[in-house]
Amino acid sequence: MTYTPNWKDDNTDLLVKALLTLENEDDAYRLLDDLCTISEIKAMAQRIQVAFQLSQDVTYNTIAGNTGASTATISRVKRCLNYGADGYKRVLENMTRRK
């Protein structure tokens, strides 16, 4: 079954198609640099790191210390891991398989 978020529209379709064209890390860095502010990139990177550490059963306090993330951010990521669209889970599983 295909996942369809409630925010899907023509613009987000174009963004997803653009992401799917990325062939390597260099492409990803270049697109992120053009598309996002440094703060946006850092916030997304922090959330991925939080998700990774949560998947490793690291405690909230340790994650907060390691990443600088607030407990609210950690809780939101945890909620997504448990009840979200499985985006974090799928990415983390793919990254583990590709190591």
C-alpha positions in Angstrom: 0.0 0.0 0.0 1.3 3.5 -0.9 1.5 6.0 1.9 -0.2 9.4 1.2 0.4 12.2 3.7 -2.3 14.8 4.1 0.2 17.5 3.0 0.8 15.9 -0.4 0.4 18.3 -3.4 2.0 19.1 -6.7 4.9 21.0 -5.0 5.7 18.2 -2.6 5.4 15.6 -5.4 8.2 17.6 -7.2 10.3 17.7 -4.0 10.0 13.9 -3.5 10.8 13.3 -7.2 13.9 15.5 -6.8 15.0 13.6 -3.7 14.7 10.3 -5.6 17.1 11.5 -8.2 20.0 11.8 -5.7 22.7 9.4 -6.6 25.4 10.0 -4.0 26.4 11.9 -0.9 27.8 14.8 -3.0 24.4 15.2 -4.7 22.6 15.2 -1.3 25.0 17.8 0.2 24.6 20.0 -2.9 20.8 19.9 -2.8 20.6 20.4 0.9 22.9 23.4 0.6 20.7 25.0 -2.1 17.4 24.0 -0.7 17.6 24.6 3.1 19.1 27.0 5.5 21.9 25.8 7.7 19.5 25.9 10.7 17.0 23.7 8.8 19.7 21.2 7.9 21.1 21.1 11.4 17.6 20.6 12.9 16.9 17.7 10.5 20.3 16.2 11.2 19.7 16.4 14.9 16.3 14.6 14.6 17.9 11.8 12.6 20.6 11.4 15.3 17.9 11.4 18.0 16.0 8.7 16.1 19.2 6.7 15.7 20.0 6.9 19.4 16.4 6.1 20.5 16.5 3.0 18.3 19.6 2.0 20.3 17.7 2.5 23.6 19.8 5.5 24.7 18.2 7.4 27.5 16.6 10.9 27.0 19.2 12.6 29.2 22.1 11.0 27.3 20.5 11.9 24.0 19.9 15.5 25.1 23.6 15.7 26.2 24.9 14.1 23.0 22.8 16.1 20.5 21.7 19.2 22.3 18.1 18.3 21.5 15.4 19.4 23.9 13.3 16.7 25.6 10.3 18.0 23.6 12.2 17.2 20.3 13.2 13.8 21.7 9.6 13.1 22.7 8.3 14.1 19.2 10.9 11.9 17.5 10.0 9.0 19.8 6.3 9.5 19.1 7.1 9.3 15.3 9.2 6.2 15.8 6.3 4.5 17.7 3.2 5.9 15.9 4.3 7.8 12.8 4.5 6.9 9.1 7.6 4.7 9.7 9.9 7.1 7.8 12.6 7.1 10.5 12.4 3.3 10.9 12.7 2.7 7.2 15.7 5.0 6.8 17.4 3.6 9.9 16.9 0.0 8.6 18.1 1.0 5.1 21.2 2.6 6.6 21.9 -0.5 8.7 21.6 -2.8 5.7 23.9 -0.6 3.6 26.8 -0.6 6.1 
